[in-house]
């Protein structure tokens, strides 16, 4: 009970100091009980795996749709392949936001994250032009290459998290 009293009055360091065996600090300085830490880690891991899966699925679906377009097979535009990537990308974005919130990651501090966010916007713009039917074939190929390069850089930053 002591931990709840102290955390309510914003004294997590005192609560943790008094009960080091049952409390731990989070990256944002909050104090959690051991079971809350375990639940938080399970949630983070589940969300991270969801994010990684959705990211791989997103680039796979993009390459599939771009390949079908380049081969002049536009029938996919009348199938669920037209809307499934949007659902997947919503899951991807939701998981990304949850990871940033849970991990207390600030793009102003973690510069790799700021670059990753900028690359995501670039990937979306390149993907838009790559799949736009009224765009010339040459522009579409350039956009596809740009989107894939940006996706590769996003994956690199996500895996390595370099200090920039």
N, C-alpha and C positions, 0 to 999 in steps of 0.2 A: 504494500500500500504506500509505503514511503516514496517509492519511485513516482507514482502517479501524482502525489502531492507536490513534489519538487518539480516535475516536468510541467505541471499546470502553471506553476509560478515562474517558468522559464529558467530554472536552475538545473539543467540536465547534468552539468559537470559535478555538482554536489551530490545529486542522486547517484550518479555512476561511481563517484568516489566512495560513497557510503555502502554501496552494494555492488562491488566490482564483479562478483560472481554471477549476478543475475541481470546486469545491465551492460549494454554496449553502445558506443557512439555510432551514429550514421555519418556519412560524408558531409551532411549539412549541419552536424553538431547536435542533432537530437539524440535522445537516449531511448533505447528500446530494451524490452525484456528479451531473454534468450529465445522464447517461442515466437515473439514478434520478429526477431532477427531471422529465424529459420523460415518463417512464413514469407518475409520480405525477400529472402534469397530465392525461395521456390518461385515466387511470383516473378521476380526479375529474370530468372533462368527461363521460365515458360514464355515470358514476353520476348526475351532475346531470341529464343529459338523460333518463335512465331515470326519475328521480324526477319531473321535470316532466311527462313523458308520462303516468306513472301517476297523478299528481295530476289532470290534466285528464280522463283517462279515468274516474277515480273520481267526480268531480262529474257528469260526463256520464251515467254509469251510474246514479247516484243520482237525477238529474232524470228519466231515462227510467223507472226503476222507480216513482218517486213519481207521475209522470204517468199511467202505466198503472193504478196503484192508485186515483188520483183519478177516473179514467174508469171505474172498476169492472171493469176488465179484469185479473183476478187470475190468468189462465192463465200468466203469466210465472213464477209460483212453482213450476211444474212443468217449467221449462226450465233450461238452463245459466245463464240470466240470474240465477238464484237464487244460484249459487255463484261465478260468474266475478268479481263484485266483491270477494269475500273473497280470492281468489287475487291480484287486482290490488292490493288494499290491503296484503297481505303484502309484495308487491314494493315498494310505496310506502314502507312502514315500514322495510323492510330498507335501501333506498336512503337514507332519511333518516338512519338510524343511521350508515351508512357515511360519509355526508357530514359528519356531526358529528364522527366520529372522525378522518377524514382531514384535515378543516379545523381540528381542535383547537378547536372552538367550544364554549365553556362558557356555558350559559344564564344562569349567575349574572353573567357579564360582558356577554354580548350579550342585553340585555333583550328585544329584539324576538323572539329565539328562544324565550325563556321564555313570552312572550305567545302566540306561535304554537303552542307545545305545549299551553298551556291551551285555546286555541281548537280545537285538534284534538280534545281530549277533549269539549268542548262540541258539536262537529260530530258526533261519534260518538253522543253521548247524544240529540241532536236527531234524528239519522237513525234511531236505534232507534225513537223514538216516531212518527216520520213514516211508517215502514213497518210498524209493528205493527198487525195486523189488528183487534185488539180495542179500539183507541183510536177515539174519536169523530172524525168527519170534521173538525170545527172544530179539535180538538187536533192532528190530523194536518197540517192546513194551516198552523197556527201553527208546528209543528215543522219543516215543510218550509221555510218562510220563514226561520226561525232558522238552520237548517242552511246554507241558501244564503248568508245574510248572513255567517255565520261563515266559510264557504269563501272568500267574497270578501275578507274581512279577512285570512285566511291567505295568499291570493295577493298581496294588497297588501304584507304584511310580507315575504314571500319575495322580491318584486321590489325593493322600496325599502329594506329593512333600515334603518329609521329608528333613530336613537339615542333611546331612551326614558329 
